[in-house]
């Protein structure tokens, strides 16, 4: 429906006051590609310019004015030099052999602008050509000019009328400099991103050796920082012994704007010391009681690194996910544009002075001058406003946009679910191979992808539908919050905040359950509901293992992302700021060195995120398989464990300790 009724030319081409496209081939405006505003001073809001709703006449022209000239000046000069009119008539509605209308009649009919001034085209529209000379804002080397109606205007007034648009004009110059920086440094950026890819791959592979080291260094660091905090609080508490007023409590001094006053009290430092001591005890106790589960989690991290080493093709899968997501985003954007451009031109009454009772009413430009509105509101015009209609289809365009957005969320979640199920199938084939790597089936990633497409599409679509519904509700709540922000009472704000919080929690819980349900689907091939139930029950039976595993994995992967992005960022900073010319000579004469620097850092982080998302899915899959292995098998000859030797050793130690107890 959108592609039948929509017309994307309405976005590509500016539209004049008569609803005609500027620069469209096969029309009288084919060579007139730029939109010209008769009176820019009537555009009180810069956003109106961008939305094509400025209350002034707009026509298509082939070029923008290049000099100052009022209609009265042209009218008198035309008697001696006819070329004045030939130049000025370019910016009138209809060209004629000579200027035949008096100034008062011109104002009523609005056939020509009262004045033109130097402009330049941007976004296919004529905007003032501002410049700075000796610290003064000028236009055409002038600071004041005649607006054609007898008033002397200041350049600052014109800039205020187009303030928002002028920011875009300034951004154009910045954009050109940014483009120059990219043109100079593109190969260095590619080198940096390539190094980031290699570092990410090395980090994942080396986790089989460094996972335990990284975790225990972090834990010891936390214990050390807490211990230093306790010592520092004790030192500050001791220094305040005997000082006047230090014995006062926080309750005695009340609420103070100077926060430093609280640090002059012994009670403040004593409170901090107690809090830090409690945290220190909690961390140490957790380490003592959860040490076995932490060892299992670290062993699973190492096992995940081995699995990726045996199935390296899984690291390329994020590229396929990126392609699928790009297709979904493009489909949604194109459909949204077609829907937004559906309809016929709608014309509204516009009064430049804003004093017409019929303003914003729908009108017909063909007969407007013969209607009562034109007589009641002299100077009012019937100008193009937007595209719309009153048919059944046009009444439901908003509904179609909502449906299109919902389908977009559904497709995005389906693509992510497909990737998770595919990777889970590949890594499950690794875990359930009794002799690794000999029993791993050939092409496990390709086989898992085909299996997910052929057998599990419905289950993935159903899980994605649940998540998309929750996300849609969250978007609706956010939209209502933005629209009704000023009209809400405190109670309604509180209730809406609670709803948003609840749905945020619900979305994350569903994402967590869906992720593990897809693993169960990849292992057993059952439907979504049964897989989700089995995954939930399995996780609840091992809730402590799940909590420890989740935190350990999150820490290691976050550290890896920061490490990769940080290393590449430091190298890029040294290169782009020319700090290491003796090692390698980087690009010189950059306008903004932070542009390629941020590009490299963000790109490196995204590359690391792509690699580690595969690793995270690998850990989740192996963890679920590990829990299933423990419940289904007992290590006997008839029912041997499928876990690796390192995990088997840990489990053997734990079982022997349990027997002793």
N, C-alpha and C positions, 0 to 999 in steps of 0.2 A: 504493500500500500504506500509506504514512504517513497519507494523508488518510482512509483507510478505518478504520484502527485508532487513530489519534491523537485526542486530546481536549485542545485548547488551554485549556479551562476549568481544567485542572489547574495552569496557569501564572497564569491571571487570578484564580482564587479560592484563598484559603488552605484547607488541608485539616486537619480535626480528627483526633483519635486513632483514630476509627472509619472514616476514609477518606471522610468526607462533606464536600462543599464548603460553605464559609461564604458566604451571600448568594446562592446559586443560586435562581433563580425556580422555583416549582413544587415546592419541597421544604420540609420543616419548618424548615430554616435560612434561609428566604428573607429574613426580617427580622433575622437574626443574621449580620451581615457582617464581624465582627471576631473574630480568633482570640485566645483567652485562655490563658495558661500557668499551670498550678496552682502550680508551684514554680520560680521563675526562678533560685533559687540552685543548682539542680541542673544548670543549663546552664553547664558549666565553660568551654566554648569558644564565643565569640560566633558563629563560623561555623555552629555547629549550629542556632542560631536561624533563620538565613536559610535553611538547608537543610531546615527542618522536621524535624529529627532530635534535638531536645532531649529528654533522657531524663526527661520529665515528661508528665503528662496534658494534652492540649490540647482545648479545646471552643470552640464558636462562641457568641458572645454579641452582644447588640444594642448594648451600650455598655461602656466600660471602667470599673473601679472609680474612685470619686472620693474615697474616704476610707479611713483605717486601720480595720481590724476583723478580729479573729481569730475562729475558729470557737467557741472557748470563751467569749469575750466575748459573742458573739451568742447562744450557747446559754443563758447565764444571763439576759441581758437580754430574751430572747424571752418569759420568764414574765411580764414586766410590759408589754412593748410588742411586739406581733406583727409590726409593720412591719420590725423588724430582720431577721427570717427572710425576709420577702418580698423584701427588698433583697439579702440574702446568697445566697438560692437562685438568683438569676440566674446565678451563677457556679458552679453545681453541675451535675453530669451530668443529673440528672432532678429536676424540681421536685416537691415533696410539700407536703402541708398544714402539716406541722410538722417540726422536726428530731427524728428518732426514733433516730438512732444516737449511741452514746457515742463519745468521742474516739478511743479505741483501735480500735474497729471502723471508724471513719471512715478512719483511717490505713491499715488493711488493705484496705478496699474502694476507697479513693481516689475517693469520690463527690464530695467537695467539697474546695476548697483549705483548708489550715490557716489561712491568713491572706490578706487582700487589702490592697492599698495603692494610693494615688493613681497612676493611669496615664493615658496618653493614646494614642489610636490613631495609628499610623503604618504605612504599607504594609499596612493592614488587619490589624494586630496590636497588642495592648496592650503598651506599653513604659513603664517607670517615668517619671513626670513629675518630672524633676530640675529644681531651680532653685538659684540662689545668693543667699544672704541674709547681708549683712555679711561677705562674703568666705568664708562657710561653705557647703558643699554640703548642701542640704536636699531633702527630699521631703515635701510637705504640711506645711511649716514645722517638720519634725522632723529631727534628726540621728541619732537612734536609735529603734528600734521593736522590737516583739515579732514574731517570725516565726511564731507560732502553735504552735510545738512546745516552748515554754518557754525559748527562747534569745533574748537581746537582740542584735539585729543593728545594725551601723553602716551608715549610708547609703553609705559608701565601699565596703563589701563588696558592696552591691547594685549599685553602679556598676561594680565590677570584674566582677561576673557578667554584666553587659550592656554591657561596655566598648566592644566593637566596634559594637554596635547604637547605643549612645549617640553614637558619632561620626557615624553616619548621621542621628541626630536633630539634632545640631549642624549637620550639613550642610544639613538642611532649612531652618534659619533663614538660613544663608548663601544657599541657593538662592532664598529669597524676596527677599532683598536684591538678588541678581543679576537676578532677574526684574523688580524695580522699576527697576533701572538700564537694562535693555533697554527697558522701557516708556517711559522718559524719553528715551532717546537713539536710538530705532529709526530716526527719520527722518534724523538726522545720520549714522548708520551707512550708510543707503541712499545718502545724498549722497556719502559718502566712497567707497563701492564704485563708484558711477557715475563719479566723478572718476578712480578707478583704471582703469576700463574705457576712458575717453577717453585717459588717459595711455598705456596699453598700446597702443592703436590708433595714437596719434601717434608713439610710439617705433618701432613696426614700420614705419610709413610713412616716417618721417624717416631710417631706417637707410640709405636710398639715398644720403643726403648725409653722415651722421655715422659710418657703419661704420668707414671708414678712420681718421678722426680719433680715435674711441674706442680703436681697437686700438693705434695708434702712441703715444697718450698713455700707455696702460697699459705698453707695452714700454719707453718712455723712463723711466717711473716705476720699473719694475723695475731697469733699468740704474742709475738714480740712487740707489736704495736700496742696491743692492749696492756701488756706489762709496762711498757714505757709510759703509757697514759696514766696508769695507777701510780707509778713512781713520781711523775710530774705533779699530779694532784696532791700527793703527800707532801712534796717539797713546797708547793704553794700554800698548803694548809699550815705547814710548820712556820713559814715566813710570817704569816699573819698572827702567830701566837703573841699575845701581849700588845698588839696594836689597838689603838682606841677605835671603838665602834665595830671592830671585826667580829665581835661576839653576837651582834644583832642577827636576827633571822630575816629571811626573805619576806615573811609576813609583816615584820615591823616596818620595813622601808616601803612596802607597797609596790605599786606599778610605777616604774621610772622609765623615762625616754632614753636616758643615758645608761646603756647596757653595762658599761664598764663599772658602774657602782656595785653591781651584783658580784663582780669578781674581787671586790674588796672584803667579801664576807667569807668567814671560815665555813659556814654552812654550805655555800655553793660548791666549794672544792671538795668538801666531805661527801656531798651528794654525788658529784661526778665520780669520785673514787669508789663509792659503793656500787654505782651502776656498772663501771668498767670491771670491777672485781666480780660481779655477778656474771657478766658476759664472759669473762675469762674462765670462770668455773664451768659455765654451760658448755663452752667450746671444748674444754679438756674432758669433761664427763662424756660428751657426745663422741669424742674421739676414742675414749676407752671402750664404751659400750657398742659403738658402731664400727670398730676397727675391722672386723671380719667382712662386713658388708662393703666397706670402703675398698678393701683389697679385691673383692669380687668385681666392684665397679671399675677399678683400674685395670683389672685383667680383661674385662669386657672391652674397655677402650683399646687396649693393645690388640685384642682379637679383631675389632673392627678395622684397625689399620692393616692387619694381615689380609682380611677379606677383600679390602679395596686393592691391595697389592696383587691378589690373585685374579680380580675382576676389574682391571683398570678402565675398561670401557665405560663403567658407571660414572666416571668423572666427566665424561663428555655429555651425559644425558641432560644436564641443565641447559645446554645449548638448544636441544630439542624443545624443552619446556619453554625457553625464551621465544622460540619461533611460534609455538602454539599460542602463547600469551599475546604476542604481537598481532597474530591473526584475529584473535578475539577482540582485542582493543580496537583494531582497525575496523572490524565489522560493526562494533558498537558506535564508534565515532562517526562513520559514514552514514549509518542509519539515523543517528541523532541529527546530523546535519540535514539529511533529506527531510526528516520530520519537521525540523525547525523552519525549513524553507518551503513547506507546503502551503498552498493557498494562493489567493489573488491579492493584488495591491489594495491596501486599505488607506483611504485618505482622511485626514483630520483637519478641522478648522484650526488655524494657527494665527494668533494676533500678536504682532511684535511687541505691542505695549502691554499685553496681558490683561486688557480691560474689556474683553468681549464676553458676554454671557453665553455665547454659543461655542466658546473655545473647547477644543478636544472632541467636538461632535463629528460624526462621520459625514462626509460630503462627497460630491461628484465633481471633479475638476472641469468636466465638459460643460456643465450648466451652472457652475458655482456663481459666476458673475451676474446671472439673471435671477438668483434666489433672493429671498428676504434677508438672509444672513449677510450677504455682501452689502446690502443697503443699511442694515442695522449696525454693522461693524465696519466702517470705512478703514481700509488698510489691512483687513484680514485676508488670509489666503487659504486655499485648499491644497495642502501639500501632502505628499506621500509620507506615511508614518511607519507601516509595517506590513507584513503579509499575513493574511488570515482568511476567514470565510465563515459562513453560517450553515454550511451543509453538515450532515450527520458525521462525516469523516472529520471535518475541522473541529467539531465540538469535542471529539475524543482524542485530539492530538496530545494533550497533556497525559491522558491515560496511556496512550501508546508509548510516550517517552518513559513513563514509569515502568511499563512492561519491558521496554527495551533495556532499561537499567537493571531490572531484575534478571533478565536473561543473561546480561553481561556478567553479573555476579555469579550466576549459576555456572556459566561456561568457565569463568576464571577458576572457580573452586573445583570444577570437574577436571580441568587440565592439571591442577596441582595434585588432585587425588589420583589421577592416572599416573603421574610421576612417582608418587609415594608407593602405589601398589606395584608398579613395575620394578622399582628399586628393591622393595621388600621381597618380591619374588626372586630376584637375582641373588640377594644375600641369604635368603632362606635356603636356596639350592646349595649355597656354600656350607651353611651350618649343618644341614642334614646329610651331607656327604660324610660317610663313615671314615674313609681314608682321604684326608685332605693333602694335596689338591687332586689326587688321582680320580676320585669319584665325582668331582664337580662336572656336571653335564656341559657339553660344548655350547658356546654362545649363550650363556645364561641370561644376559640382559635382553637380547633379541627374543629369546623364547618367552621370558616373563612379560615383555611388552605385547607380544602376540596373544598370550594367554589372557592378559588383562583386557585387551580389546575384544577378543572373541567371547569370553565367558563372563566377564565381570563388569561390563559397561553399565548394566542396570543398577547394580549395587553401588558403583561409584557415583552414578547420577543421583541416586536416592540420598546418599550421604551428603553430596554437594548441595542438593535441594534444601536439606535441613539447615545447613550452614548459611546458604544464601538467604533463606527466609529470616533468620536471626539478624543477619547483616542489614537486610532491607528495613527491618523494624528499627534498628539502630539509626539508620540514615533518616528515617521518617521522624524519629524523636529529635535528632539533631536539627533537622529542617524546621520543625515546630518551635524548637528552642530559639533558633535564630530569628524567626518571624514574629514570635510573640514575646520576645525578651523584655520589651518596655511595658507590655500590658499585663505581665504576670504578677501575681501576689507572691508573698514569701512562701506560703504554703504550697502553691502550685510549682514554684521553683524547686522547693525541697522534694516534692513528689517526683518531678521530672528528673531531678538529679539522681534519686534513688532508682528510678526505672532505667536510666542510662547506665548506672553502675551495675545493676542486676544483669542487663543484657550484655554488657561487656564481659562480665564473669561467665555468663552462659556461653557466649561465643568461644571463649578460650577453653572452657571445659569440653564443649562439643568438638573443637579442633583437636584437643588431646585424645578424646575417645575415638574420633574418626581415624586419626593417624594409626592408632593401634588396631582398630577394626580392619583397616586395609591390610595390615600385616597378617591378621588371622584369615582374611579372604585369600591373600596370596599363598598362605600355607595350606589351608584346608579346602578352599574353593566353595565355601558356603555363602549364603546370602548375607546382606548387610546387617539385618536385625540380629540374626543368630551370632554372627561374628562379633558385633558390638557387645552383645550380652556376654559371650565367652571371654572377650578381651577385658571387659569390666570386672567380671568375677575373678579372672586370673590376676589382675592388678590389685584388687582388693585383698586377695589372699596373701599378697606379697607387698603390702603397702609400704613397709619400711625400706625394702630393697628398691622399690620404685622411687621413693623420695630421695634416697641417697644417690641412686644412679642418675636421676634427673639433674640434681645439683652439681654433681661431679662433671657430667657431660657439658652442662651449660658453662661452667667455669672454664674448662679446657678449651672449648670452641670459642668463647668470647676472648680469652687470652690469645688464641691463635689469630683471630681476626685483627685484634689490636696490634699484635706483633708484626703481622704482614704489612698492614696499612702503615704502621709507624716506621718500620724499616725503609719501606719505599718512599714514604713522605720525607724522611730525613735526607735520604740520598737525593731526592728531587729538589729539596730546598737548597742543599749545598750546590747542586748543579745549576739551578735557575738563578741563584743569587751570586754565581761566579765565586764561590768560596773555595773551590778545589781546582784552580786553573793548572796547577802543576801535575795533576793526575789526568784530568780530561777537560777539554775546553768546551763548555756548554754554550747555549745560545746567548747572544748579546743583544743589547738594545731592545729589551722587552718593555712594553708599555705597562703591563700589569703582570708581574712574575707569579702572583697568587692564582692567576687563571689556570695556567697549565699545572701548577702545584696542586690546587684543589681537584682538578680533573684526574690527576694521577692518584691522589689519596682516595678519592671517592671510588674511582675505577678499581683500584687495588682492593678496597674493602668489599665491593660487590663481587669481584672475582673470588676472593677468599670466602665470601658468604656462599657463593655457588658451590665451591668445593666442599665446604663444611656442612652445607645442607645435605649433601650426599652422605657425608660421614655420619651426621646425626641420624639420618634414616637407617644407615647401616647399624648403628648402635642400638636403636630402638628394635630393629628386626632381630638382631642377635640376642638382645635381652629377652624378648618375648619367646624366642625359640629356646633360650636357656631355661626359662621358667617352665615351659612346656616339657622340655627334656627331663627336668628334675621330677615332674609329676608323673610322666608317662613311663620312665625307665628307672631302674634301680642299680645299674652298673653290672648286672650279672651277664653271663654269656648269652642267655636268651634275650635279655633286654639291656643291651649295652648303652652307655651314655654316648651321645654324638658330640659332646663338647670337646674342646681342644685339651691337650695334655696339661697346659698351664692351669686352666680352670679346673681340670680333674684333680690336680694336686691340691688346690685350695679346698675343694669340696671334700677331699679325703681327710685333710687336716681337721676341717670342721666336724666331720662325722666322727672321727676318732675322739675329739674333745667332748662331743656330745655323749658318746658311750662312756667315757670316764666319769662325766658328771652324773 
